[in-house]
Each structure stands twice: as C-alpha cells, then as structure tokens.
C-alpha cells in the first residue's frame, strides 16, 4: 500500500506542493464563481474530528466536500474519546478503513502526529495547539491574490507567538516572505520551534522579533493579528489583556504602517481587544476574503492529497 501524504505541519509541503494546492484552489474558486459544480470527489468521504469547536473550519471543509460531490462526517471529540476511550492508533487504524481522508481539530499536536502515523489515508491538521496549517495556507493565498506576488512582501504579526503565528512564519519562510513578530516579552516563539526553523531553513532564517509594535509595522505589506487568549487559555485572559494592550491593532498603530497595508485576522475576532472596529472594518481589511479562501484552499488540499486533478 502506498503511504499517504499528510498535512500535519506547513513544513510538510514544499514549494511544488504549495503551488499545486494554490493552482487547484484558484481553478475551483473560478468554477464556483461561474456556477460550475464539479463531481471530482463523488463517492469520497472526509471524517472531521472536532475536539475544539469551530464555525469556519467545519463549514469550509464540509462545504468543500459537498461542492465537489463528496460527503463530510462531523464527529465530536467526546464521541471518540481520543486517547482515553480508545487509543489514537486504534482510531486511526479503524477510521482510515472507512473514509478517504481525516481532518482533526484538536488541542494536542501529538494527536495529529499519531493519527498520521497510523492512518492509511491522508490526515489534515485542522488546528492543534502548535500549528494551524490550513489557516496559513489560505492566508498566503489571499496575500497572493491581493498583491500578485510574494516577492519583496513583508508580514508583521502583532500578538502572541501562537499556533497561527508559527504556521504563518513557516509558510512565509518557505515562500520568501519576510516575517516579523511583535509581542510582549515572554510571548515570543519557543526555542524548540526556532530550532526546527533553523534546521529547515538554515541558521540565518529571516524571522525577526521586534518589541516595539510601531517599529515592527513600518514597511509591512501585511499586518496580521489574532486573539490574545486562545481556547484553553481562558484563565489567563485578564492578565494577557493587560500585557497585550500596547499591541492592539488600532488606527494609531496603522498610522505607522504603509497606507495600503493589508489587515488580516484569522477570526473569530475579539473586537475592542486585539483589533478595533475602525481597523477590522476599514478598506485595508481583507479578513472576510481570507475566511472565504479557507474553503477554496482546503478544497485544493483535499484534491492534492487525494491525488485528484481539478476538473
């Protein structure tokens, strides 16, 4: 049996893989705009395991399967009890005999790694506590749509060095996009991640951390932010709000960025915390475009991992 391809981390895709996914995404997006519905995934099924709830992840993956003639199965984490009621190995070994692909949105990144290790079908990381590759791939696809190139592009992430920031940083490095993280002390990228980056891209990998947010956004083509406390960090929310307040993406911060800088947020947004209404609803904001592109890029990921050409 041929070993399946997985998307556990952004690092699993090289430039050729990303280019293919983006070409499929662009083609299928055009088809949808023209009212064309393909049956490329007819008879195919996607198991979607949700230990963490999500509106965008569920609706985009489920719609991607439906639009291409396939089916998606929504499975709540408590229905499986991954690693508790049943071992990850047993879940992967059995489920991958039923379906054509598995997507999981979970807390522990190891759950994704173990599912991929034992699965006979492609496994897609819909989010873990360490990475969010589907989000990053959709975000950079959006940047390419808006700017027409990755050449010379610079992204500044304003906020915590979290799972979204890690995946964005990895993808930016792969695509030649400059990446800067600006955050309070103690919220930078962790050393194991930086070690992995150096192993992948060399000791001079262009990841910058700038403490002053006003300095960090100067010359940036993309200003990106995310919530200050993710799911599972609710107990830290009040303290994080104090720490991150100087890193709010507001009109004052945007005055230090180029006038045409794109504003991105993976959503859901806590308006008035990490970003203000005046910025997220401004002409610079592309948050709804990047949300829509989750659908098209995830369709590209599914087609690519399943070995199906867009048609």
Beta strands, then each sheet from edge to edge (+ up, - down):
strand 1: 45-50
strand 2: 71-76
strand 3: 101-105
strand 4: 122-127
strand 5: 154-158
strand 6: 178-182
strand 7: 207-209
strand 8: 222-225
strand 9: 262-265
sheet 1: 2+ 1+ 3+ 4+
sheet 2: 7+ 6+ 5+ 8+ 9+
end
